[in-house]
Amino acid sequence: MSPTALADKQNAGAHGSVEFTKSNLIYFSSVSENTKRFVDKLEMEAARIPIFATEPQLISTVPYVLLIPTYGGERGKHSIVPQIMKFLRYDENRANLRGVIGAGNTNFGEYYCIAAKRIAQKCNVPVLYTFELMGTSEDVLNVKEGLETFWTPASQNRQER
Ligand SMILES: Cc1cc2nc3c(=O)[nH]c(=O)nc-3n(C[C@H](O)[C@H](O)[C@H](O)COP(=O)(O)O)c2cc1C
């Protein structure tokens, strides 16, 4: 375990329980669970960022793609929910992030999927895909195939160059 993971573990231990995950797909979904419904249709192993403070905090131990909805405030302010902010405060969760997939609603115009776009920009990783609400069957297929290609060694080598 790296020193930062150890520090995170000690930190997290001081504030509550933690759960380590080897999942290549990590997502957030609120109680309305649109995003969860989409992730279920992917039929892939995925870890969910906790909604409630009483749940163990999730810490990634391998490279992963983050799939998240936007909950925008006024003019896109506070569009990243506190649970995702908390998750990204862990060094390991930022270090292992390789790409972001955004869920949203085009009714929000220029703020469509703004949370995913902002995280990608801040963490210097690509926005891999965006979709509305629980996604169409075409979105499910695109993300399924896209992630399979994304995790092939050839594709990973190209990104490291
Ligand atoms: C209060 C509220 C604010 C939202 N703000 C945005 C927004 O700024 N941009 C966007 O693309 N979608 C926005 N959405 C749409 C959600 O991202 C969308 O409903 C998503 O599927 C919710 O996922 P979940 O049910 O898994 O939490 C908003 C939805 C709600 C209820």
The ligand as an SDF file (V2000), in Angstrom:
LIG
                    3D

 31 33  0  0  0  0  0  0  0  0999 V2000
  -32.3110   19.4430   -8.4750 C   0  0  0  0  0  0  0  0  0  0  0  0
  -31.7220   18.8640   -9.7270 C   0  0  0  0  0  0  0  0  0  0  0  0
  -30.7170   19.5550  -10.3650 C   0  0  0  0  0  0  0  0  0  0  0  0
  -30.1410   19.0380  -11.5530 C   0  0  0  0  0  0  0  0  0  0  0  0
  -29.1800   19.7550  -12.1900 N   0  0  0  0  0  0  0  0  0  0  0  0
  -28.6580   19.2850  -13.3520 C   0  0  0  0  0  0  0  0  0  0  0  0
  -27.6820   20.0380  -14.0680 C   0  0  0  0  0  0  0  0  0  0  0  0
  -27.2680   21.1330  -13.6780 O   0  0  0  0  0  0  0  0  0  0  0  0
  -27.1890   19.5010  -15.2120 N   0  0  0  0  0  0  0  0  0  0  0  0
  -27.5930   18.2960  -15.7000 C   0  0  0  0  0  0  0  0  0  0  0  0
  -27.1120   17.8670  -16.7350 O   0  0  0  0  0  0  0  0  0  0  0  0
  -28.5350   17.5520  -15.0310 N   0  0  0  0  0  0  0  0  0  0  0  0
  -29.0650   18.0210  -13.8760 C   0  0  0  0  0  0  0  0  0  0  0  0
  -30.0060   17.2830  -13.2080 N   0  0  0  0  0  0  0  0  0  0  0  0
  -30.4520   15.9930  -13.7610 C   0  0  0  0  0  0  0  0  0  0  0  0
  -29.7820   14.8040  -13.0430 C   0  0  0  0  0  0  0  0  0  0  0  0
  -28.3920   14.7880  -13.2780 O   0  0  0  0  0  0  0  0  0  0  0  0
  -30.4020   13.5110  -13.5800 C   0  0  0  0  0  0  0  0  0  0  0  0
  -31.7600   13.4870  -13.1830 O   0  0  0  0  0  0  0  0  0  0  0  0
  -29.6930   12.2610  -13.1340 C   0  0  0  0  0  0  0  0  0  0  0  0
  -30.2150   11.1750  -13.8770 O   0  0  0  0  0  0  0  0  0  0  0  0
  -29.8640   11.9800  -11.6490 C   0  0  0  0  0  0  0  0  0  0  0  0
  -29.1980   10.7820  -11.3310 O   0  0  0  0  0  0  0  0  0  0  0  0
  -29.5430    9.9120  -10.0400 P   0  0  0  0  0  0  0  0  0  0  0  0
  -31.0340    9.6350  -10.0540 O   0  0  0  0  0  0  0  0  0  0  0  0
  -28.7480    8.6750  -10.1900 O   0  0  0  0  0  0  0  0  0  0  0  0
  -29.1190   10.7030   -8.8540 O   0  0  0  0  0  0  0  0  0  0  0  0
  -30.6030   17.7890  -12.0500 C   0  0  0  0  0  0  0  0  0  0  0  0
  -31.5970   17.0860  -11.3720 C   0  0  0  0  0  0  0  0  0  0  0  0
  -32.1570   17.6050  -10.2280 C   0  0  0  0  0  0  0  0  0  0  0  0
  -33.2550   16.8160   -9.5350 C   0  0  0  0  0  0  0  0  0  0  0  0
  1  2  1  0
  2  3  1  0
  2 30  2  0
  3  4  2  0
  4  5  1  0
  4 28  1  0
  5  6  2  0
  6  7  1  0
  6 13  1  0
  7  8  2  0
  7  9  1  0
  9 10  1  0
 10 11  2  0
 10 12  1  0
 12 13  2  0
 13 14  1  0
 14 15  1  0
 14 28  1  0
 15 16  1  0
 16 17  1  0
 16 18  1  0
 18 19  1  0
 18 20  1  0
 20 21  1  0
 20 22  1  0
 22 23  1  0
 23 24  1  0
 24 25  2  0
 24 26  1  0
 24 27  1  0
 28 29  2  0
 29 30  1  0
 30 31  1  0
M  END
$$$$
